[in-house]
């Protein structure tokens, strides 16, 4: 077993658990005899996180180009996967609320703290890969990651539905765009 296979196994398990959790949650919403009240912003986030998990798993293949793994590098990638998993858990609770709108706003602070943390991990990863990698990401990446941090802070503090709608739609559209344009082929280029 190569280092990549060994490392990617745990990453894949964490991502798989997140995907499973979201899918079970959606199934429970659909099959709930009590008639849980779904909330459209919550459902947009569910879709966004689902796309993000699938994209992260697809991205994992690029890690095959790392020939020498350190424990710190391993922890870094595990931390990213765990953070995405926590987004799943916060987004889709084990015990269903009667009203997902109320639930969403009651847990928004935790959700946006984790989202900000994921953004910080992402930019740290980009910087650690060196100046050339950071430059190759382009101005779009800098604008995006700055927007993510700002929007996570706004989401943390704001209870206004319009703000949360804009934030959720922004993240969803970006994840769809990134998946279609940047992750369209399996590549080992980091």
DAKABEL-V532371 format. One record per pair of residues at least 6 apart in sequence whose C-alpha atoms are under 8 Angstrom apart, sorted by the first residue. I is the first residue (numbers start at 1). J is the second residue. Records with the same first field share a line. If there is no record, write none. Layout:
# DAKABEL-V532371
I=J, J
This chain:
# DAKABEL-V532371
3=67, 69
4=63, 64, 66
7=74
8=60
10=78
11=57, 77, 78, 81
12=57
14=81, 82, 85
15=53, 54, 56, 57, 81, 84, 85
17=85
18=53, 84, 85, 88, 89
19=50, 53, 54, 88
21=88, 89, 92
22=46, 50, 88, 92
25=92, 93
29=35, 36, 38
36=96, 97, 98, 99, 100
37=98, 99, 100, 101
38=99, 100, 101
39=99, 100, 101
41=164, 165, 168
42=91, 100, 101, 104
44=168, 169, 172
45=91, 168, 172
46=88, 91, 92
47=172
48=168, 171, 172, 175
49=84, 87, 88
51=175, 176, 179
52=175
53=84
55=179, 183
58=183, 186
59=183, 186
61=186, 187, 188
62=186, 187, 188, 189, 190
63=188, 190
64=188
65=188, 189, 190
76=121
80=118, 121
83=114, 115, 117, 118
84=118
86=114
87=111, 114, 115
90=107, 110, 111
91=104, 111
97=103
105=159
108=155, 156
109=155, 156, 157
110=156
111=156
112=152, 153, 155, 156
113=152, 153, 156
115=152
116=148, 149, 152, 153
119=145, 148, 149
120=149
123=145
126=133, 134
127=133, 134
133=190
151=167
154=163
155=163, 164, 167
158=164
